[in-house]
Amino acid sequence: MLKIPYEKNPGNACALACYTMTSRYFFPEVTFKQIANISNWSSGYIVWAFKFWLWIMNKGIKIINYDIINLQNWAENGVDGLGENISKKELRYYIKNTKNINMYSNDIKKILAHPNFMHKQKLPTWDNLLAAYKGGAVCEVTLNSNFLDQKDGFDVHRVIIIDIEKNNIFFHDPRKNKILPKRKESIELFKKAWLDKMEGTELCIYNK
């Protein structure tokens, strides 16, 4: 089991909680407030990883990111480029819920040129996650938390993997108004919430 310190979610900020947990695994002195400032967080808005990625890569951490978004198009063509390979509904959601979405193009250009970054523009697989975990990496995934809780509806959520056994997976779940460190679920349920119930699921791998 990876000894990743748990960080609770102060509100609509599961991504920031995951970025903080990742940072504190490598750099124990890091605080949530510091990562919030680095990420340019505004409460109630989407927290994109780009500014955080630049910060942690500049500290020597390597990132492999699985995601269907075409980052090169976004970097070169702004929001129009972002919309080229996602649905119009998803694009409208991003624009509405991101504070100044146009500011990220320059950050993405720096990320794509960074020697510690590798982008794989495709959906991740269970084997990708398993290999990264066995290699000692910190793994962050996005999943449908409503399905994970066996409820109706859809809710995008981020968690950090800390252990994988034969039939079960353990993860830090920074849920709003709940404290769920070392949450245990069956691999079967987790895989469905992550890979089957998310159209554009992600896997972000952090390693020294």
N, C-alpha and C positions, 0 to 999 in steps of 0.2 A: 504494500500500500504506500503510495507516494505521500510524504508528510507535507502536504500543502495546507497552510493555515486557512481556516474558513473566514469568509467576510460576509456579513449579512447585507441584505439589500435594503437601503433606506427608503425605497419607494419604487419608482419606475426606472430602475437602474441595475438590472441584472447583469448587463454587459460590463458596467464599471466594477461591479463586485467581482466578476470573473477576471477582469484585467488586474485588479488589485491582488487577488489570490495568486495569479500567475507571477506577478512582480515580486510578491513577498516570498514565494518559493525560492527565487533566485537572489533576491535582495531583501532580507528580512526587515530592514529599517523603513521600507516604503509604507505610506499611509494611503487610505482611501482618498483623503482630501488632496493629496499630491497627485494621484492618478486622475482625479476629477479635473484638476486644473490643467494637467498635461493634455487631457482629452477634450478640453474646451466644453465641458459639460454644462448644459442648461436643463434644469429640471423639467420633465414633461416632453422632452425631445429625444429622438433617436441619438444614440452615442455611437458614431462610427469609429472603427478601430485605428484609422490611419495615423493620427497624431501619436497615439499610444505606441503603435508599431514602430514608428520612426524613433521614438525615445528608447524603447527597449532594445531595438536592433543596434542603436548607437552605443549601447552598453554591452554589446557582444553577444546578444541572444539571436539565434537563427530561427526563422519562421518559414514554415511550409503551409500555404493556405489553399484549401480546396473550396472552390466557389464558382458558380456558373456565370457570375457577373464578369463582363469583359472589362477589366480594369484599364487596359490600354485604350479602348474606345472612350471610357470615361475621362481619362487623363487628357486625351487629345481633343475631345469634342464636348466636354462638359456634360450637362444633364442630357442632351440629345444622345450622346454616346452611351450613357447609362441605360437609356431606354431602348437600345437596339436589340437586346436579347432578354428582356423581361416583359411581363404583361403591362398593359397600360394601367390597369388597376394597381399593380404593385408600384409602378413609377409614381402615380398620383399620391399613393400613401407615403412614399419616401419624400417627395417634395413637400407635402403638407406637414409632415412630422419631423423634418430636419430643419434646424435653424441655419439659414444661409448655406444651402446645399452646394452652391456654386464655389464655395471656398476650398473644396477638397481636391480639385483637379491638380493643383501644384503639389500637394502632399502625395498624391498617388504617383505622379511622375518621379518624385524622389524615392518612393518605395520601390517602384519597378526597377530603378537603377541601382538600388542598394545591394551590395554583395551578400548580405545576410537574408535576402528575401527570395523565395521561390513561389510562384503562383501557378497552380494547376487548375485551369479553367474547365472543371468537370465536377460531377457529383462525387463525393467520397464514398468509400465502401467500408464494410465492417473490417475487412482485412487491412485497409489503410490505418484505421484506428488501432487495431490490435497490434500491428507491427510497430507503430509509433509508441504505444504504451510500453510494450516489451523492451523497446529501446531506451526507456527512461525519460521520454518526453512528457511535457505537460500538454494535455489535449483538451481543447475547448470545442464544444459542439452546440449547434442550435437545434432545437426540437420543438414539437408541439406539446406544450405542458398540459393542455387539457386532455389530450389523448393519454398522456403518461398517467394522469390522475383518474383516467377512465371516466371522463366527463364529456359531454357534448361540446361542440364548438372548436375553435382554433385559437391558439395563443402562442406566439413565437417567444422562445425562452432560451437562455444560455446556461450551461452547466459546465463544471470542470470534473474530468474523470480522475478518480484516485485509486481504483483497484478493479481488476477484472478476474473473475473466477470462472470455473467451468460453466456454470449456469446462471450466475448473477454478476451484476455490475454495481460498483459503488461510486457515488459522485457527490460533490458538493453542490447543493441546489440553493442558490441565493434567492429564495422566493419572497415576494412582497408580504410583509406582516407575518412571516413564518421564519423560523431558524431550522434549516434542514441540512446539517453537515452529515457526511458519510451516509447519504441516503442509499438504500439498497433496493434494487428492482431486478426482475428477471431480465436476462439478455434478450429474450424474445419480445417482451413488452417494450424495452428500451429501443431496440432496433426498429420496431414499427413506428414509435414516436419520433425517432430521428430520421430514418431513411424512407419510410413509406408515407408518413403523414405531413411531410414538408416538401413543397414543390422545389424549393431552392435551398436545400439544407447545406450547412457548412461544416468544415472541420479545420481548425487552426491548431497547428503543432508548433510548440516552442521547445527549443533545445539549445544547450551550450555548444 
